[in-house]
Amino acid sequence: MNRIFLDVHALQTVPPSNLNRDDTGAPKSAVYGGVPRARVSSQAWKRATRTYFTDEQLLDPSELGVRTKKVAEVLAGRITALQPSLNGAEALAIAAEVIQTATGSKIETPKRKTDAAKDDEDQPAPVSKYLMFLSARQFDRLAELAVEGAADIKTYLKDKDNKARAKEIADTRHSVDIALFGRMVADSADINVDAAVQVAHAISVHRVENESDYYTAVDDHNTDAEPGAGMIGTVDFNSATLYRYAAVSVHQLARNLGEGLREDEPVNLPVRRAVEAFVHGFVASLPTGKINTFGHHTLPDAVLVKLRTSRPISFVAAFEEPVSGEQGGGHLRDACERLAQYVPDIERAYGDEETTISWVLRVGTHTEKLSGIGTETTSLATLVESIGQAVADRLEKHG
């Protein structure tokens, strides 16, 4: 398959907020172009995107995965659902053996938790040493294998064919989120999944200095004779116009999904649906750090998407010199003008005009400068559908 890349760029203005905190509780930051910028880590936006898949029902739960240390508990639940007589500690023990065989990772109860248990019935469930990412279909198929060998699971898994089957289950039928964001299994590198998506740390297009809010909370039962606050504290925040970027390797996504998500659909359809879900989720999602404090519910003012066969290209260099926002005019208009100037130049120098397709979704008059750098779409739904169709056409032509 020829290489196919999808670049997603967004400009999003965020009011006073603390979307993504560092170890001191302050909004994350970075120095770029010699000045401090607001920053939101890629992990924060990837997590928000994955959560959006479920919250907005972009994908069915059967098409998604579970990332947890409690893999034995999750598998045990499926084992019991298949065979109700296998439950409790017995199901957990069987599940732990199956997970260990399938992934090579030790599943055991931490000693400190075992020592803290008051009696045998209070024993905690075994867990993995690190977060493990398995698809819903992988859990289901491992549960079927576990039920087959439940009478003597250790002996059953010593059989060469059964052991190979367990490993094969863990390395096939990946969920959309595993195919997109990848998976690392430290004890079995051969079942790692290379991520099809790269997400940049979002940074402000302008200089940003963090601020601090001093707040108080009143004790409702205080009397007039007890003035003052029941609690005082501070919370750091900033506000910014962010440049966000992500790249999807469509050909890698196709490899990761392999045989697809369902038996009854063409092999290219899962890739299209995965791309559509990612674009929708990445554009519309929002990290929720301190959201009850700041209510920073915004959406991108401008989205630019490019489907290309050359290597991915971020347009962050358009903002290496920070937007000044002089005379109180804000930063969005100038940021859009920067992109409108930079994108044609970089595409002329390094792009492939014949094979690159561009789309623009924008809101308001401040984004008018971007109207000529791609096919304009009127809504996110239209944008997503157009991208999905273009990806399906490319896959059919070059697959």
C-alpha positions as CSV (number, residue, x, y, z in Angstrom):
1,M,0.0,0.0,0.0
2,N,1.2,3.5,-0.9
3,R,1.8,5.9,2.0
4,I,-1.3,8.0,2.9
5,F,-1.1,10.7,5.6
6,L,-3.8,12.9,7.1
7,D,-2.7,16.2,8.8
8,V,-5.1,17.9,11.2
9,H,-4.5,21.5,12.2
10,A,-6.6,23.6,14.5
11,L,-6.6,27.0,16.1
12,Q,-8.5,27.1,19.3
13,T,-9.0,30.0,21.8
14,V,-9.2,29.0,25.4
15,P,-10.3,31.4,28.2
16,P,-8.7,31.4,31.7
17,S,-8.2,27.8,32.4
18,N,-5.8,25.1,33.6
19,L,-6.4,22.3,31.1
20,N,-3.2,20.3,31.8
21,R,-1.2,20.7,35.0
22,D,2.4,20.1,35.8
23,D,3.8,18.6,39.0
24,T,3.3,21.9,40.9
25,G,-0.3,22.3,39.8
26,A,0.5,25.1,37.3
27,P,-0.6,25.0,33.6
28,K,2.1,23.3,31.5
29,S,4.3,25.6,29.5
30,A,7.1,25.5,27.0
31,V,9.6,27.9,25.5
32,Y,9.3,28.3,21.7
33,G,10.6,31.1,19.6
34,G,12.5,32.3,22.7
35,V,9.3,33.1,24.6
36,P,7.1,31.2,27.1
37,R,4.0,29.6,25.7
38,A,1.0,27.9,27.1
39,R,1.2,24.1,26.5
40,V,-1.2,21.2,26.6
41,S,0.5,17.8,26.4
42,S,-0.2,15.3,23.7
43,Q,-1.2,12.8,26.3
44,A,-3.9,15.1,27.6
45,W,-5.5,15.5,24.2
46,K,-5.2,11.9,23.3
47,R,-7.0,10.9,26.5
48,A,-9.7,13.5,25.7
49,T,-10.1,12.1,22.2
50,R,-10.4,8.5,23.4
51,T,-12.9,9.5,26.0
52,Y,-14.9,11.4,23.3
53,F,-15.2,8.2,21.3
54,T,-17.3,6.7,24.1
55,D,-19.0,9.8,25.5
56,E,-20.4,10.9,22.1
57,Q,-20.9,7.3,20.8
58,L,-18.7,7.8,17.8
59,L,-17.8,4.1,18.0
60,D,-19.4,1.1,19.5
61,P,-17.8,-0.3,22.8
62,S,-17.1,-3.5,20.9
63,E,-14.8,-1.5,18.6
64,L,-12.8,0.0,21.5
65,G,-10.2,-1.3,24.0
66,V,-9.7,-1.2,27.7
67,R,-6.4,0.2,29.2
68,T,-6.0,-1.0,32.8
69,K,-3.8,-2.8,35.3
70,K,-6.9,-4.8,36.3
71,V,-6.9,-7.0,33.2
72,A,-7.5,-10.1,35.3
73,E,-10.7,-8.6,36.7
74,V,-11.9,-7.6,33.3
75,L,-11.2,-11.0,31.8
76,A,-12.7,-12.8,34.8
77,G,-15.9,-10.9,34.3
78,R,-16.2,-12.1,30.7
79,I,-15.3,-15.7,31.8
80,T,-18.1,-15.6,34.3
81,A,-20.5,-14.2,31.7
82,L,-19.7,-17.2,29.5
83,Q,-19.7,-19.8,32.2
84,P,-21.5,-18.6,35.4
85,S,-20.2,-21.5,37.4
86,L,-16.7,-20.0,37.0
87,N,-16.7,-17.0,39.3
88,G,-14.9,-15.2,42.1
89,A,-11.4,-16.3,43.0
90,E,-11.5,-19.2,40.6
91,A,-12.3,-17.0,37.6
92,L,-9.6,-14.5,38.6
93,A,-7.0,-17.3,38.8
94,I,-7.9,-18.6,35.4
95,A,-7.9,-15.1,34.0
96,A,-4.4,-14.4,35.4
97,E,-3.0,-17.5,33.8
98,V,-4.5,-16.7,30.4
99,I,-3.3,-13.1,30.5
100,Q,0.2,-14.1,31.5
101,T,0.4,-16.7,28.6
102,A,-1.1,-14.3,26.0
103,T,1.1,-11.3,26.9
104,G,4.1,-12.6,28.8
105,S,3.3,-10.2,31.6
106,K,3.2,-11.3,35.2
107,I,-0.2,-10.9,36.8
108,E,0.0,-11.0,40.6
109,T,-1.3,-9.4,43.7
110,P,1.0,-6.7,45.2
111,K,2.6,-7.9,48.4
112,R,1.6,-4.8,50.3
113,K,-2.1,-5.4,49.4
114,T,-1.9,-9.1,50.3
115,D,-0.3,-8.2,53.7
116,A,-3.0,-5.7,54.4
117,A,-5.9,-8.2,53.7
118,K,-7.6,-9.3,56.9
119,D,-8.5,-12.8,55.7
120,D,-8.5,-15.0,52.6
121,E,-11.9,-13.7,51.5
122,D,-10.5,-10.2,51.6
123,Q,-7.7,-10.9,49.2
124,P,-7.3,-8.3,46.5
125,A,-7.4,-9.3,42.8
126,P,-4.1,-9.8,40.9
127,V,-3.0,-7.0,38.6
128,S,-0.4,-6.3,36.0
129,K,2.7,-4.3,36.7
130,Y,1.7,-1.7,34.2
131,L,-1.3,-0.5,32.2
132,M,-2.3,-3.0,29.6
133,F,-4.3,-2.2,26.5
134,L,-6.5,-5.0,25.1
135,S,-9.4,-4.7,22.7
136,A,-13.0,-5.8,23.7
137,R,-12.8,-8.6,21.1
138,Q,-9.4,-9.8,22.4
139,F,-10.9,-10.0,25.9
140,D,-13.9,-11.9,24.5
141,R,-11.8,-14.4,22.6
142,L,-9.5,-14.9,25.5
143,A,-12.5,-15.6,27.7
144,E,-13.6,-18.3,25.2
145,L,-10.2,-19.9,25.4
146,A,-10.2,-19.7,29.2
147,V,-13.6,-21.5,29.5
148,E,-12.3,-24.3,27.1
149,G,-9.4,-25.0,29.4
150,A,-10.9,-24.1,32.7
151,A,-10.8,-27.7,34.1
152,D,-7.0,-27.4,34.3
153,I,-5.9,-24.1,32.8
154,K,-2.2,-24.5,33.6
155,T,-1.9,-27.8,31.8
156,Y,-4.1,-26.5,29.0
157,L,-1.9,-23.5,28.4
158,K,1.3,-25.7,28.4
159,D,0.0,-27.2,25.1
160,K,2.0,-25.6,22.3
161,D,-1.1,-25.0,20.1
162,N,-3.1,-23.5,22.9
163,K,-0.3,-21.2,24.0
164,A,0.2,-20.0,20.4
165,R,-3.5,-19.4,20.1
166,A,-3.5,-17.2,23.2
167,K,-0.7,-15.1,21.9
168,E,-2.4,-14.9,18.5
169,I,-5.6,-13.6,20.1
170,A,-3.6,-10.9,21.9
171,D,-2.0,-9.7,18.6
172,T,-5.0,-9.7,16.3
173,R,-8.4,-8.0,16.0
174,H,-7.1,-4.7,17.5
175,S,-9.6,-2.1,18.6
176,V,-9.8,1.3,16.9
177,D,-8.1,3.1,19.8
178,I,-5.2,0.6,19.9
179,A,-4.8,0.9,16.2
180,L,-4.7,4.6,16.4
181,F,-2.7,5.2,19.5
182,G,-0.6,2.1,19.7
183,R,0.3,-0.3,22.5
184,M,3.5,-1.2,24.3
185,V,3.8,-4.5,26.2
186,A,7.1,-4.4,28.0
187,D,7.4,-8.1,28.4
188,S,6.4,-9.1,24.9
189,A,7.7,-6.6,22.3
190,D,6.4,-8.8,19.5
191,I,2.8,-7.9,20.3
192,N,3.5,-4.2,20.5
193,V,1.4,-2.0,18.1
194,D,3.0,1.0,16.4
195,A,0.7,4.0,16.8
196,A,-0.9,5.3,13.6
197,V,-1.4,8.7,15.1
198,Q,1.1,11.3,16.3
199,V,-0.3,14.2,18.4
200,A,1.8,17.3,19.0
201,H,1.8,19.2,22.2
202,A,-0.6,22.1,21.7
203,I,1.1,25.5,22.2
204,S,-0.1,29.1,22.2
205,V,0.7,31.1,19.1
206,H,1.7,34.0,21.4
207,R,3.6,34.7,24.6
208,V,1.8,33.6,27.8
209,E,2.6,34.2,31.4
210,N,0.7,32.1,34.0
211,E,-1.5,34.0,36.5
212,S,-2.7,33.0,40.0
213,D,-6.2,33.2,41.4
214,Y,-6.6,33.7,45.1
215,Y,-9.9,32.3,46.3
216,T,-11.8,31.8,49.5
217,A,-14.6,29.5,50.6
218,V,-17.1,30.5,53.3
219,D,-18.2,28.1,56.0
220,D,-22.0,28.0,55.7
221,H,-22.4,27.5,59.5
222,N,-20.3,30.4,60.6
223,T,-22.1,33.1,62.6
224,D,-21.7,36.8,62.3
225,A,-19.3,36.5,65.2
226,E,-17.0,34.2,63.1
227,P,-15.9,36.4,60.2
228,G,-13.4,35.2,57.7
229,A,-13.1,32.3,55.3
230,G,-13.4,28.6,56.1
231,M,-10.7,27.9,53.4
232,I,-8.3,29.9,51.3
233,G,-6.1,28.9,48.4
234,T,-4.7,29.7,45.0
235,V,-5.0,28.1,41.6
236,D,-2.8,28.9,38.6
237,F,-4.3,29.6,35.2
238,N,-3.7,31.1,31.8
239,S,-5.6,31.9,28.6
240,A,-4.3,31.3,25.1
241,T,-5.0,30.8,21.4
242,L,-3.6,27.3,20.8
243,Y,-2.2,25.8,17.7
244,R,-3.1,22.1,17.7
245,Y,-1.7,19.4,15.3
246,A,-2.1,15.7,14.7
247,A,-0.9,13.4,11.9
248,V,-2.6,10.1,11.0
249,S,-0.7,7.5,9.1
250,V,-3.6,5.9,7.2
251,H,-1.5,3.0,5.8
252,Q,-0.3,2.1,9.3
253,L,-3.8,2.3,10.6
254,A,-4.9,-0.1,7.9
255,R,-2.1,-2.5,8.9
256,N,-3.0,-2.3,12.6
257,L,-6.7,-2.9,12.0
258,G,-5.8,-5.9,9.8
259,E,-8.9,-8.0,9.1
260,G,-11.2,-5.2,10.2
261,L,-13.7,-4.8,13.0
262,R,-16.6,-6.9,11.9
263,E,-16.9,-10.0,9.6
264,D,-19.6,-8.5,7.5
265,E,-17.9,-5.3,6.3
266,P,-15.4,-4.5,3.5
267,V,-11.8,-4.3,4.7
268,N,-11.5,-0.6,4.0
269,L,-14.6,0.4,5.9
270,P,-13.1,0.1,9.4
271,V,-10.2,2.3,8.4
272,R,-12.6,5.0,7.1
273,R,-14.7,4.8,10.3
274,A,-11.5,5.0,12.4
275,V,-10.3,8.0,10.5
276,E,-13.7,9.7,10.8
277,A,-13.9,9.0,14.5
278,F,-10.4,10.3,15.1
279,V,-10.9,13.6,13.2
280,H,-14.2,14.2,14.9
281,G,-12.9,13.3,18.3
282,F,-9.6,15.2,18.1
283,V,-11.3,18.4,16.8
284,A,-14.2,18.4,19.2
285,S,-12.7,17.0,22.4
286,L,-11.3,19.1,25.2
287,P,-9.1,18.2,28.2
288,T,-11.1,18.6,31.4
289,G,-8.5,19.7,33.9
290,K,-10.1,22.2,36.4
291,I,-13.1,22.4,34.1
292,N,-15.5,22.9,37.1
293,T,-13.4,25.8,38.2
294,F,-13.1,27.5,34.8
295,G,-15.8,26.2,32.5
296,H,-13.5,26.5,29.5
297,H,-15.9,24.9,27.0
298,T,-14.7,26.1,23.6
299,L,-14.3,24.6,20.1
300,P,-11.7,25.4,17.4
301,D,-12.2,28.6,15.5
302,A,-10.5,27.1,12.5
303,V,-9.6,23.6,11.3
304,L,-7.4,22.8,8.3
305,V,-7.0,19.2,7.2
306,K,-4.8,17.9,4.4
307,L,-4.7,14.4,2.9
308,R,-1.2,13.8,1.3
309,T,1.1,11.1,0.1
310,S,4.3,13.0,1.1
311,R,5.5,13.1,4.7
312,P,3.3,14.8,7.4
313,I,3.9,18.5,7.8
314,S,3.2,20.6,10.9
315,F,2.6,24.3,10.4
316,V,3.8,25.3,13.8
317,A,6.8,27.2,12.3
318,A,4.3,29.9,11.3
319,F,4.2,30.9,14.9
320,E,7.9,30.6,15.8
321,E,7.8,34.4,15.9
322,P,5.0,34.9,18.5
323,V,1.8,36.7,17.4
324,S,1.8,40.0,19.2
325,G,-1.8,40.8,19.5
326,E,-1.0,44.5,19.5
327,Q,-3.6,47.2,20.2
328,G,-5.9,44.8,21.9
329,G,-7.0,43.1,18.7
330,G,-6.6,39.6,20.1
331,H,-4.5,36.8,18.5
332,L,-6.9,34.8,16.3
333,R,-7.0,37.1,13.3
334,D,-3.3,37.5,13.2
335,A,-2.8,33.7,13.7
336,C,-5.1,33.0,10.7
337,E,-3.2,35.5,8.6
338,R,0.1,33.8,9.5
339,L,-1.2,30.4,8.5
340,A,-2.7,31.8,5.2
341,Q,0.7,33.1,4.3
342,Y,2.8,30.2,5.5
343,V,0.8,27.2,4.3
344,P,1.0,28.0,0.5
345,D,4.8,28.7,0.9
346,I,5.6,25.5,2.6
347,E,3.4,23.5,0.2
348,R,5.0,25.1,-2.8
349,A,8.5,24.2,-1.5
350,Y,7.8,20.7,-0.1
351,G,4.3,19.6,-0.9
352,D,2.8,17.6,-3.8
353,E,-0.1,19.7,-5.2
354,E,-1.3,16.9,-7.5
355,T,-1.9,14.4,-4.7
356,T,-2.8,16.7,-1.8
357,I,-6.4,17.4,-0.8
358,S,-7.2,20.2,1.6
359,W,-10.3,21.2,3.6
360,V,-11.1,24.1,5.8
361,L,-13.7,24.5,8.5
362,R,-13.8,28.0,10.1
363,V,-16.0,30.2,12.2
364,G,-16.4,34.0,12.2
365,T,-14.8,36.9,10.4
366,H,-11.4,36.6,12.1
367,T,-10.7,33.4,10.1
368,E,-11.5,34.8,6.7
369,K,-7.9,34.7,5.5
370,L,-8.0,30.9,5.6
371,S,-10.9,30.7,3.1
372,G,-8.7,30.2,0.1
373,I,-6.4,27.4,1.3
374,G,-8.7,24.5,1.0
375,T,-12.3,23.4,0.1
376,E,-14.5,25.1,2.7
377,T,-17.0,22.9,4.6
378,T,-19.9,24.2,6.5
379,S,-19.9,21.9,9.5
380,L,-17.8,19.4,11.3
381,A,-20.1,16.6,10.1
382,T,-19.6,17.6,6.5
383,L,-15.8,17.8,7.0
384,V,-15.6,14.4,8.6
385,E,-17.7,12.8,5.9
386,S,-15.7,14.4,3.1
387,I,-12.4,13.2,4.7
388,G,-13.8,9.7,5.2
389,Q,-14.9,9.5,1.5
390,A,-11.5,10.7,0.3
391,V,-9.6,8.2,2.5
392,A,-11.9,5.4,1.2
393,D,-11.2,6.4,-2.4
394,R,-7.4,6.5,-1.8
395,L,-7.5,3.1,-0.1
396,E,-9.4,1.6,-3.0
397,K,-7.1,3.1,-5.5
398,H,-3.8,2.4,-3.8
399,G,-4.6,-0.4,-1.4
